[in-house]
């Protein structure tokens, strides 16, 4: 009888140990899966968005939108996906949806030059120059430096934003900022067509 009790307790301890080891292995497996998803998610989104861009380039906007929706299911904070979706809405003439998607894009990543610039352009198209200024100013603050890895944003966004800011400040009647912006354009882009100010010499 005593031998059976000893055997029973030994087997019980062994089963408990096996359950603990199995639980630990499951936990490690789950952690590995989560880490893999975190690492692979940007690559998956990038791959899906490259398909969305390809469909959009050949005019298949509905299929391009479906690809954007897939990307947003994986990462609903993808500024590139929101920006691409906004372009689709804009091309299809749904300006309200385009505004919403561009806003989501810049909220997800305030350094997204293209989304900021294109949202500013939507506002200027609607003659809402005061509302457009903050988005062009954001592109201006980002400067003409290096682009974000994996994102194709030409440095010309900076130059275009300066010219749009000049127009906006002229429209809203801010003479000081108009002149400051004009000077900045002269400094960075002397070929822009704005005449250089005449040098003044002390008397």
Number of C-alpha atoms within 10 A of each C-alpha: 6 7 8 9 10 11 12 12 12 12 12 12 12 12 12 12 12 12 12 12 12 12 12 12 12 12 12 12 12 12 12 12 12 12 12 11 14 11 11 12 15 16 13 15 21 18 13 21 24 14 15 27 20 15 17 19 11 9 13 14 21 14 16 25 23 14 24 29 19 18 25 20 12 15 15 15 16 22 24 24 27 27 26 24 28 29 23 26 21 17 14 12 11 13 16 11 16 25 20 16 25 29 20 21 27 23 17 16 16 17 18 22 30 20 28 27 26 22 26 28 20 19 17 18 11 9 13 16 22 15 15 24 23 15 23 27 19 19 25 19 12 17 17 16 9 10 16 11 7 9 12 10 15 13 14 11 21 22 19 15 25 20 16 22 26 21 18 23 19 16 15 13 11 12 13 11 15 19 14 12 19 20 17 14 19 17 12 10 12 13 10 13 9 12 11 11 8 6 5 6 5 3 3
